[in-house]
Amino acid sequence: MIEMKDVQKTYHNGVTALQGIDIKVEQGEFVYVVGPSGAGKSTFIRLMYREVKPTNGEVLINNHNVAKLKEKEIPMLRRGIGVVYQDFKLLPALTVYENVSFALEVIEDSPKKIRRKVMDVLDLVNLKNKARFKPAELSGGEQQRVAIARAIVNSPKVMIADEPTGNLDPDTSWEIMKIFEEVNARGTTVIMATHSKDIVDTLKKRVIAIEHGRVVRDEQRGDYGYES
Ligand SMILES: Nc1ncnc2c1ncn2[C@@H]1O[C@H](COP(=O)(O)OP(=O)(O)OP(=O)(O)O)[C@@H](O)[C@H]1O
């Protein structure tokens, strides 16, 4: 479960990106985060994996106060959260297989088990046949599928995506959304910031709208609510 209690984030330059944020997301939900450019969406989701710390208030992930984690406890938090970015952030020198296995927590796994886990997630994103390719040899949609495989290889409880279809054409975006729905159907909470009216209005989910750093709307099966 993810909970924010009266959260405020003011950056060092004095910009207050978020204030008075009170939300609760239950395990297994699928949530879109929408709003105009600069509204605070990225800040909102970056608080969840402690990429940024709240200035005031509490961010609780499975009842752990994220702001109070010690440095050495942060990897444990992040192991439970898979993150997908707009620009994929793959390691260019590594193959598809290596990009995914690199993210795997391997402490107790045998080589056979590691291989199975990596190939299972590559199968889910339909990229088993390109395991030996380098990112530059893949289309944008394929690169994003590798990034999703990397995000879910540790079976996280939560997957967070910041504009995951922002660099992709509409057909490829729908492929990515099908994978997100599959990941969600397997029990993972999905939080996705997006500017895609088409996606939000077609695949109906909970919608949290943020404007000027405040939640202005929170609806089950909501609309995008802005012009595209
Ligand atoms: N690291 C930072 N330092 C200072 N100000 C920041 C930082 N990151 C974001 N901001 C400011 O906080 C506000 C909210 O930014 P944020 O990136 O959260 O918005 P957003 O809704 O994700 O925007 P977009 O849709 O354009 O990605 C903006 O005014 C932005 O300039």
Ligand as a Chemical Component Dictionary entry (heavy atoms), coordinates in Angstrom:
data_LIG
# 
_chem_comp.id                   LIG 
_chem_comp.type                 NON-POLYMER 
_chem_comp.pdbx_formal_charge   0 
_chem_comp.three_letter_code    LIG 
# 
loop_
_chem_comp_atom.comp_id 
_chem_comp_atom.atom_id 
_chem_comp_atom.alt_atom_id 
_chem_comp_atom.type_symbol 
_chem_comp_atom.charge 
_chem_comp_atom.model_Cartn_x 
_chem_comp_atom.model_Cartn_y 
_chem_comp_atom.model_Cartn_z 
_chem_comp_atom.pdbx_ordinal 
LIG N1  N1  N 0 15.061 19.012 -9.294  1  
LIG C1  C1  C 0 14.301 20.114 -9.325  2  
LIG N2  N2  N 0 14.752 21.271 -8.822  3  
LIG C2  C2  C 0 13.990 22.386 -8.832  4  
LIG N3  N3  N 0 12.732 22.436 -9.319  5  
LIG C3  C3  C 0 12.218 21.317 -9.842  6  
LIG C4  C4  C 0 12.976 20.101 -9.875  7  
LIG N4  N4  N 0 12.203 19.144 -10.454 8  
LIG C5  C5  C 0 11.022 19.731 -10.760 9  
LIG N5  N5  N 0 11.029 21.055 -10.401 10 
LIG C6  C6  C 0 9.919  22.005 -10.533 11 
LIG O1  O1  O 0 8.777  21.467 -9.863  12 
LIG C7  C7  C 0 7.602  21.696 -10.617 13 
LIG C8  C8  C 0 6.917  20.359 -10.914 14 
LIG O2  O2  O 0 7.754  19.611 -11.781 15 
LIG P1  P1  P 0 7.428  18.101 -12.199 16 
LIG O3  O3  O 0 8.567  17.623 -13.040 17 
LIG O4  O4  O 0 7.063  17.324 -11.003 18 
LIG O5  O5  O 0 6.125  18.322 -13.120 19 
LIG P2  P2  P 0 5.407  17.354 -14.151 20 
LIG O6  O6  O 0 3.954  17.477 -13.898 21 
LIG O7  O7  O 0 5.999  16.002 -14.083 22 
LIG O8  O8  O 0 5.764  18.024 -15.556 23 
LIG P3  P3  P 0 5.872  17.364 -17.025 24 
LIG O9  O9  O 0 4.513  16.894 -17.412 25 
LIG O10 O10 O 0 6.335  18.517 -17.865 26 
LIG O11 O11 O 0 6.887  16.259 -16.929 27 
LIG C9  C9  C 0 8.022  22.464 -11.853 28 
LIG O12 O12 O 0 7.827  23.840 -11.600 29 
LIG C10 C10 C 0 9.489  22.168 -11.981 30 
LIG O13 O13 O 0 10.199 23.213 -12.621 31 
# 
loop_
_chem_comp_bond.comp_id 
_chem_comp_bond.atom_id_1 
_chem_comp_bond.atom_id_2 
_chem_comp_bond.value_order 
_chem_comp_bond.pdbx_ordinal 
LIG N1  C1  SING 1  
LIG C1  N2  SING 2  
LIG C1  C4  DOUB 3  
LIG N2  C2  DOUB 4  
LIG C2  N3  SING 5  
LIG N3  C3  DOUB 6  
LIG C3  C4  SING 7  
LIG C3  N5  SING 8  
LIG C4  N4  SING 9  
LIG N4  C5  DOUB 10 
LIG C5  N5  SING 11 
LIG N5  C6  SING 12 
LIG C6  O1  SING 13 
LIG C6  C10 SING 14 
LIG O1  C7  SING 15 
LIG C7  C8  SING 16 
LIG C7  C9  SING 17 
LIG C8  O2  SING 18 
LIG O2  P1  SING 19 
LIG P1  O3  DOUB 20 
LIG P1  O4  SING 21 
LIG P1  O5  SING 22 
LIG O5  P2  SING 23 
LIG P2  O6  DOUB 24 
LIG P2  O7  SING 25 
LIG P2  O8  SING 26 
LIG O8  P3  SING 27 
LIG P3  O9  DOUB 28 
LIG P3  O10 SING 29 
LIG P3  O11 SING 30 
LIG C9  O12 SING 31 
LIG C9  C10 SING 32 
LIG C10 O13 SING 33 
# 
